[in-house]
Amino acid sequence: DSLRGLWDTMKPNKIYIIGVPEGEEREQGIKNLFEEIMAENFPNLVASIFAFATCGGFKGKTEILVSCPPKIPDNKTITATFGYPFRLNQASFQAFPVDVCNISWNKLVLVGDYASSAQFYVTFAVFVFLYCITALLLYVGYTNLYRDSRKLPMIDFVVTLVVTFLWLVSTSAWAKALTDIKTATSHSIVQELAPCHSSELKCYFGSVTSMGSLNVSVIFGFLNMILWGGNAWFVYKETNLHSPSNTSASNTQGGIPPTGI
């Protein structure tokens, strides 16, 4: 029902797709085509959006508490702000006043650079989203060409396998980087800061921003891999590798093939 409502809202006055009959049958054929394509590809589009949005939009901070009695008996908060693309070695500490316990905290930074893994993951997710949109538009406009071609289903199948593999690689790399980011912004900060090794200083770990959205990004990465891997089987059945005779028969009958996008 939701897809039919979406079609009624989006449909133009006239649509011409090769291979769809005129009149009422044409309208019904286009509507069925639209609903089938959206049902197959809408989850992929949504999952890719959540993948890059939950990772690329993250910003957080980590805090430590510092005191140096008897000069400064009260704990002072030292904060380091970080976010995508997670170049932690560029995230300096900030304090007020600036030189708490006569230490220039703004010259100290977090440990680690995880930009390569984070940017690879987000860039690939954005690329997949754009590919889905582009391929969806081309498929709707040239559905007859897809049905009658033997090369296009094979290309679609290869692309689907490559995308599935790259989802596995990018998500695994990002998951490992996320584990390291959590370590670098937690209690280990106190051990990494040289001033905190002084007997005159007392350093305590304060808090760190929740990284729940980053955990969600990893989940959506593996979900994308599963979705594309599942689509690979349906795309494979449309290639001549599965059954040349069935493929030819399907093309002759003019059925709507599944697509990996």
Stockholm file with secondary structure:
# STOCKHOLM 1.0

chainA/1-261         DSLRGLWDTMKPNKIYIIGVPEGEEREQGIKNLFEEIMAENFPNLVASIFAFATCGGFKGKTEILVSCPPKIPDNKTITATFGYPFRLNQASFQAFPVDVCNISWNKLVLVGDYASSAQFYVTFAVFVFLYCITALLLYVGYTNLYRDSRKLPMIDFVVTLVVTFLWLVSTSAWAKALTDIKTATSHSIVQELAPCHSSELKCYFGSVTSMGSLNVSVIFGFLNMILWGGNAWFVYKETNLHSPSNTSASNTQGGIPPTGI
#=GR chainA/1-261 SS CHHHHHHHHHCCSCCCCTTCCSHHHHHHHHHHHHHHHHHHHHHHHHHHHHHHHHHHTCEEEEEEEEEETTTEEEEEEEEEEEETTCCGGGCBEEESSSSGGGCCGGGCBCSCCCHHHHHHHHHHHHHHHHHHHHHHHHHHHTHHHHHHCSHHHHHHHHHHHHHHHHHHHHHHHHHHHHHHHHHHTTTHHHHHCGGGGSTTCEEEEEEECCCHHHHHHHHHHHHHHHHHHHHHHHHHTTSTTTCHHHHHHHHHHTCCCCCCC
#=GC SS_cons         CHHHHHHHHHCCSCCCCTTCCSHHHHHHHHHHHHHHHHHHHHHHHHHHHHHHHHHHTCEEEEEEEEEETTTEEEEEEEEEEEETTCCGGGCBEEESSSSGGGCCGGGCBCSCCCHHHHHHHHHHHHHHHHHHHHHHHHHHHTHHHHHHCSHHHHHHHHHHHHHHHHHHHHHHHHHHHHHHHHHHTTTHHHHHCGGGGSTTCEEEEEEECCCHHHHHHHHHHHHHHHHHHHHHHHHHTTSTTTCHHHHHHHHHHTCCCCCCC
//
